[in-house]
């Protein structure tokens, strides 16, 4: 492998940039700075804000914030509580997909009524993805409804053997189902709760070493790697009831490059999981002049003091990594080089989806 390697810009289809509503944790500027520092050139932001993106007005407010602040390209999700299905056709072209919460997580926007869940699958446009947070038996419900209504279903942050086995079975039956796994479910196990305490609290929870091994052994059935970047302040994570979530958009690509150097996956797999498949699944084309340059041999330590994310910490602080992001280009413009962001707020553009 050459020392300096050019790779396509990577795409993170699952981030929570907290803007608007909780910009003390992150905002579109700091979050997208963290993204490009980590070799990520497009991010898709989730709708479970303090004011959830369940209305056209809330979507327009978020569009405005992203347009004015983002330094990398971005897409936005629409959300639902099952009571806004009349808006689906109106917003579908403006978003990358619909996010549906079938299991409890940050925001408490779970849709627990099976009739409402069925209505959502029935009403959401069939050419657009429904991205679900589903654990345990709710995975069965999502798969069953996607089969019934012929939806494009994407199951996010698959965390264990139980869940992935269900997805593999559905894939083998020919259903239009895709899935992703996070770096923290690939690199951290449940025993980290003892040492990291609240800083390891996440939904779905960290799993066993056996589960982690199963995810790595079955990467061929996994379609994407996505971070579920969920920045919370250190003070919150140290509290009596720590919020769920870990920051990760800045460290995903370095961690995976390090895994390539350890021969845990191939470079082709890496590109498939964080560039090729996100474009295929969500129906867009990245500009050919969007790419990154990495030093595959440079080693360094992840340090909290060097992070761009506003929350200022990483669960991987202290880890030695082999593979350094040197330069990042978006649409032919150098946006990041040698540790510095080179463009101003608002440089990023909303990704254009295929009709």
N, C-alpha and C positions, 0 to 999 in steps of 0.2 A: 504494500500500500504506500503510495507516495506521501511525503511528509506534509505538503500542502495540498489539500483536496477540495475540489469544487463540488458542492452538493446542491440539489434544489432547495429552495426555502421551505422550511417545515411548517406544518399546519396543525394547530391545536384546536380541535373541534369542541372543547369543553373547558371554559374558564368562567370564573365569577369575578368580575372586575369591580363590583360593589358600587358602580356609578350608574345612576344617581342614588343617593340615600345614605351611603355609609363610606364616604370618601376619606374618612379618617383611617380606613384600612387599606384602600386602594382606589384608584380612579383610572379613567381611560388613558391618561398620559403615563402615570407610573407603571401601570400594568402592561402597556404596550412597549414601554422602554425595557421592562424586564423580559418581555417576549423576544425582542430583537437581540438583546444581550445574550439570550439563550439560543439564538439561531432560528427562532420561530417568526415567520413573516406574515402569518394570518392567524387570527384568533376568532373563535365563535363564542359569544358571550351569552350566558344563561339568564333566564327571566325572573328568577326568584329574588328580586330586589326587595328592599324594605317596602316599596310600593311595587307590587308585582306587575309584570308586563302582561296584563290581562285585557287591556283596552288599547284602542288606537291612540288615545291621548298619551298614555304611558309609553307606548312604543315611539311616538314622535319625540317625546322628551329625551328618551335614551338615544335615538338617532342623532339628535342635535348635540348631545354631550359627546358622543363618539366622533362625530364629524369635526368637532372643534378641537378635540384633544388627542386622538389616536395618532401614533407615529408608525404603526404597521397596519396592514389591511385587516378588515374585520367583517364578521357577520353577526347577526343578532337572532336569537330565538324568540318566538312568541310562547306565552304560557297559558295554561287553562286551569280553571276550577270546575270545568264542565258546564258552566253557566254562561259562557261567552261564545258558544259554537256558531252563532249567527255572524260572527266577525271573521270566521276562518277564511272564507273566500276573499274577503277584502284585504287581509294582511299577508296571505300566503306568498305573494310575489316579493314582498318586502323583507322576508325573513328566510333563514336557512332551514328552518324546520320548526316543529312544535315540540316543546318539552313537557312531559307528563310525569308527575310524581305519583308513583304507586306504593312507595315505601317512605317512611318518615325520614326527613333530613332538615337542613337549615331552611327556615321560613315556614315550616308546617303547612305546606300547600298540597298535602296528600289528597287525592281524589279516591275516597274509599267506597263510594256507592257504585256497585258493578253496572247498574243501568246507565249512570253518567259516563262511566269509562267506555261502555259500549257505544253510547252516542258520540263520544269524542272520536273513536275509531271510524265510525260511520260517516261523520261529517268532515273530517280533515281531508283535504285534497290528496288523491292517491299518488300523485307524482312527487309529493313532498314527504320527507321523513318525519315519523313520530319517534322522538328520542325519549326513552323511558328510563327512569330510575326505578328498577324493579329488583326485589330480593325475594328469595324463597318462593312461596306459592304464587306471588304476584307475577313472576316470570311466566308461569303457565297461563295466567289470564291474558297477558299481553300477547303471547304467541298464539293463543286460541283466537283472540279477536283479530289479530293481524291476518290470520289465515281466513277467517270468515269474511272480512271486508276487503281483503287484498291490499292491505297497507304496506308501505315500505317501513319496516320496523328496525330501529337501531337500539340495542340494549347497551347502556353505558356503564362504565366502571365495573365490569365483571370481576369478582374478587375471589372466587373459590371454585373448587372442583364441581360441587353440586350445581352451581349456576351454569358453568361452561358446558357441562355434560348435557344439560337441557338444550342449550343453544346448538351444540354439535348435532344432536338428534334432529332438531328442527331443520338445520341446514341440509342434512342428509335426506330429509323428506322433501326437499326442494322449495322450502318456504323462503320468501324474500327477507331474510333476517341478517343483519350485520351486528357487530359488537366491537367494543373497545375495552382495553385494560389500562389502568394507570401505572405510572412508574412506582408509586408507593405500594401498590399491590404486587409488583414484581420484585421489589427490593427490600421491603420491610415486612416483618412478621409480627404476630400478636404478642410475642414476648417483649417487643419494644415498649409496650405499655408500662412495664415495670420500671424501665430506666427513663423513658421520655414522658411518662404520665400523660397529662393533658395535651402535650404537643404531639402525641400519637393518636389522639381521638379523631376518628374520621368515619364517614358513612359512605359505602358499606365498611364495616370494621375490618381492620387488618386480620388476616387469616393465618392458618398454620403453615409451617414449613412444607408440609405435604401439599397443601393447596398451591403454594407458590411454585413448587416444582411442577405441578400439573399445568399451571399456566404457561410456564416456560416450554414444557414439552409439547404443548399444543398451540404454539404461536401460529401455526399454519391455518388454524380455524379462527384466529383472531384477526379482525380486519384493520383495526387502528390502535395506536397508542395515543391516549389523551390524558391531560394532567388532572382535570377537575380542580384546577388552581383555585384555592379557597383561602385567601389571606385573612387571617385574624391577628389581632395584636398579641404580643407576648403577654401582656397583662391579662387579657381574656383567657388565654390558654393556661395561665397559672391559677386561674380562679377556681372556686369550688365546683362550678358547673361549666367546664370548658366547652366552647362551641365546637361542632364537628368541622373538620376540614384542614387541609394542609396546602401551603403554597407549593407550586411546582413548575410553572411555565418557564422559569429561568434555568431550571436544572434538568429538564427532560432530555434534551438533545445531548448535553454532556454525559449524562448517565448512560444513555444508550450507546453513544460513541465508545464509552469506556467498556460497555458490554461487548461491543464489536471487537475491541482490542483483546478482550478475554475469550473471544470465539464463542460467546454464548448465543450470538445470532450473526447473520451475514450483513454486509453493507446493503445488499439488495433487499433483504428483509426490512431493514431500517427505513429505506426509501419507500418501500411498499406500504409500511405501516403508518408513516407520518407525512407522506406526500402524495403518492399515487392513489391510494384507496380513499382518503378524504375527498379528493376531487371526484372520483368515480361515484362515491356514495351520495354526495351532496350536489353533484351536477354543476361543477364550475371548472374553469380552466385558469390555472395560474400563469401569469406572464412569464415568458421564457427567460426574461432578464431579471427574474427574482431568484436569487441564489445566495449561498453562503460559502465562505472559504474557511476551512478548519485546518489546524495543525494537528495531525493525527498522532504525533509523537510527544507533544508538550504535556508535561504533567503539572498539576497544580492542586491546591487544596481549596475546597469550597469554604468560603468564609462569610459569615453574616455581614461583616462590615463592607463587603464589596458588592452586595446585592442591590439591584435597582428597585425591587418590589418595596412598596411603602411599608409593609408589615415588618420588614427587616430581619426575617429569620428563615431558616430552611431546616427541614428534618435531616438533611444530609450534610450539615455543617461539620467540618472536620474530615470529610471523606476525601481521599486522594483520587483524582480523575485524570485519565489519559485521553486527551482530545480537547483542544481549546478553540473556541469560536474566535476567529480573527477579524473577519470582515463580513458584513451583511449588505446585500443589495436588494432593493425592491423596485421593480419596474426600471431597472438600469441605474438608479440613484444609490450611491453608497450612503446607507443610513446609520451604520455602526462600524467603528473601526478601533481596534486596540483599546477596548474598554470605554469608548466614548460614543454617545448618541450624537449624530451629526445633523439631524433634521428637527424642525420645529413642530410643535403641536399642530395637528390637522393635516399632516402629510399623508396619513393613512386614508385609504379609500374603502368603501363598502364593497365586498365582493359581489360580482354580478353572476347570478345563477342562471342556468339554462332554463328556458320555459318548458 
